[in-house]
Amino acid sequence: MSKKYEYKVTAFDAVVLDKDKNKMTKIRDQLQDEMEAHSNDGWEFDSQLTFGYTVKETGCFGGSTGKAAEVGTLYQLVFKREI
């Protein structure tokens, strides 16, 4: 019988300051804290996904103008646990 899992997707956006001495260490520490918090709740890290997105500009009557008001990237962490 195959295992069944439930999944949890969380955004990961590390924050560093321009004055931080070791930016990479600070980012790694934030990622580790995020992963440990989920692990302590019974979640197992599954993957890291990157998605692009576009926010469309709307006109006066709420319809899309066809122009992009914003374009960005989301960084997602995926966790799973057996159910």
C-alpha positions as CSV (number, residue, x, y, z in Angstrom):
1,M,0.0,0.0,0.0
2,S,1.4,3.4,-1.0
3,K,1.9,6.1,1.6
4,K,-0.3,9.2,1.6
5,Y,0.9,12.6,2.4
6,E,-0.5,16.0,3.2
7,Y,1.5,19.0,2.0
8,K,2.2,22.4,3.3
9,V,3.6,25.2,1.2
10,T,5.1,28.3,2.8
11,A,6.7,31.4,1.4
12,F,10.4,31.9,2.2
13,D,11.8,35.4,1.9
14,A,15.0,35.9,3.8
15,V,15.7,39.4,5.1
16,V,19.2,40.9,5.4
17,L,20.4,44.4,5.9
18,D,23.0,46.2,3.9
19,K,25.1,46.6,7.1
20,D,25.0,42.8,7.9
21,K,28.6,41.4,7.9
22,N,27.8,37.9,6.7
23,K,24.7,38.0,4.6
24,M,24.8,34.4,3.4
25,T,25.1,33.1,7.0
26,K,22.1,35.1,8.0
27,I,20.1,33.8,5.1
28,R,21.1,30.2,5.9
29,D,20.2,30.7,9.6
30,Q,16.7,32.0,8.6
31,L,16.2,29.0,6.3
32,Q,17.3,26.6,9.0
33,D,15.0,28.2,11.6
34,E,12.1,27.9,9.2
35,M,12.8,24.2,8.4
36,E,13.4,23.3,12.1
37,A,10.1,25.0,13.1
38,H,8.2,22.8,10.6
39,S,10.1,19.7,11.5
40,N,9.3,20.2,15.2
41,D,5.6,20.2,14.1
42,G,6.0,16.8,12.3
43,W,6.6,18.2,8.7
44,E,9.4,16.8,6.5
45,F,11.1,19.1,4.0
46,D,10.1,18.0,0.5
47,S,11.3,20.7,-2.0
48,Q,11.9,24.3,-2.8
49,L,10.0,25.8,-5.7
50,T,10.3,29.1,-7.5
51,F,7.3,30.7,-9.3
52,G,7.1,33.8,-11.3
53,Y,3.9,35.9,-11.2
54,T,2.4,38.9,-12.9
55,V,-0.1,41.3,-11.5
56,K,-2.2,42.7,-14.3
57,E,-3.1,46.4,-14.4
58,T,-6.8,47.1,-14.3
59,G,-8.6,50.0,-15.9
60,C,-11.4,52.3,-14.7
61,F,-14.1,49.6,-15.0
62,G,-12.1,46.8,-13.4
63,G,-11.1,45.1,-16.6
64,S,-7.5,44.2,-17.5
65,T,-5.6,46.7,-19.6
66,G,-3.2,44.0,-20.8
67,K,-0.3,45.7,-19.1
68,A,1.7,44.3,-16.2
69,A,1.6,46.4,-13.1
70,E,4.0,44.2,-11.2
71,V,6.2,41.2,-12.0
72,G,7.9,39.2,-9.3
73,T,9.2,35.9,-8.1
74,L,7.9,33.7,-5.2
75,Y,10.2,31.3,-3.3
76,Q,8.2,28.5,-1.7
77,L,9.2,25.7,0.7
78,V,7.2,22.5,0.5
79,F,6.8,20.2,3.5
80,K,5.0,16.9,3.8
81,R,3.9,14.5,6.4
82,E,2.3,11.1,6.3
83,I,-1.4,10.8,6.9
